Amino acid sequence: EGNTLYAYLRLSEIQLADTTDGLKLNASELSTDTTLSATITDYDETTAGKIVFEGGNITIGGSNTYTGETEVTGGTVTLAKNSGFGTTSKLSIASGAKVDIGGYSQTVGSLVVGSRDQNASNALRGSGTLTLGTGQTGASQIWGSNSFTGTIQLAANHNLAINSIAGIGGTATVGFGDSSVLTIEGATGGTFSTHLSGAGTVAVANSTFNVSGNNTAFTGTWQLGSSGSIGVAGTSDAINQALGSGAKLNFGNGSLSLELATGESALTIDEVLLGAGSLVVKGTTGQTFGLSSSRSDFAGTLSLDGIGMTVGGAADSISAHNA
């Protein structure tokens, strides 16, 4: 009699069952940041509900297993563990909302940032590894520019489309799984400096921009489609690093401009030329251009502006490959 019992209740698990409206979390009225430590799971093996983050600063403090959709419509959500979003089938980040990967690893079935009607700005941030797709055919879209500095890994057969050269982040890396594609469409001006790694395809359409950075780990294909125009300028080493290592340049009515820096003597690229677009190589008197690969099947137009090129010669020589 007269004793007081103090009880501490802690939510240990959240099971997601509502696939229509979802579980809605909003911490915008709280004076401090909120950490969500409860494990988030599917309701059962056949019901994968949705979770919606509507506002405030929320940190996900656990590794979760749910597979339903995740929507971030407001506020900032930060991961503090790997798989904070479980293995969500779709992560959507609305314009004005933000997700910080926090240096951790996260796999999502697909990613949608912003919308066709409203670009997002810095909605995806932080570092870490964000894997898109699960090996099945799928597609993700990023509308707008971001400051992500980690790695976006495209699973096999996955297609990521961006409409800005900074759609992923200028210092981020895109890793390509088998038959994966990064599509850049509607990007005008500026320099694409996101690092590329792997053997997928970069498809460029209705865009004009420059490319820079070290992409020596990229062995895939640049697909220059309709109104797709890219430019690379600098030293011979800088140009070769930007294009990749033995990558393919597939000209589908697109164009590529290479400009060798003053003071360099020669530009020799090891890319394989395909298709029927336009290749323009610029330089100054005394400089030369050549191909180190004999596997080109180029039926387009090569224009030399101030730079020379020798055609023919001993077998397997650069001048023989030029022919």
BELRADA-V927013 format. One record per run of one state. SS is the DSSP state (H for helix, E for strand, C for the rest). FROM is the first residue (numbers start at 0). TO is the last residue. If there is no record, write none. Layout:
((SS	FROM	TO) (SS	FROM	TO))
This chain:
((C	0	11) (E	12	15) (C	16	21) (E	22	25) (C	26	32) (E	33	35) (C	36	37) (E	38	41) (C	42	42) (E	43	43) (C	44	45) (E	46	46) (C	47	49) (E	50	54) (C	55	55) (E	56	59) (C	60	68) (E	69	71) (C	72	74) (E	75	78) (C	79	89) (E	90	92) (C	93	96) (E	97	99) (C	100	102) (E	103	107) (C	108	109) (E	110	112) (C	113	118) (E	119	120) (C	121	122) (E	123	124) (C	125	126) (E	127	131) (C	132	136) (E	137	141) (C	142	142) (E	143	144) (C	145	149) (E	150	153) (C	154	156) (E	157	161) (C	162	171) (E	172	175) (C	176	179) (E	180	184) (C	185	186) (E	187	191) (C	192	193) (E	194	197) (C	198	199) (E	200	204) (C	205	205) (E	206	210) (C	211	216) (E	217	217) (C	218	219) (E	220	223) (C	224	226) (E	227	233) (C	234	234) (H	235	242) (C	243	246) (E	247	250) (C	251	253) (E	254	259) (C	260	264) (E	265	268) (C	269	270) (E	271	274) (C	275	276) (E	277	281) (C	282	286) (E	287	290) (C	291	295) (E	296	297) (C	298	299) (E	300	304) (C	305	306) (E	307	307) (C	308	316) (H	317	321) (C	322	322))
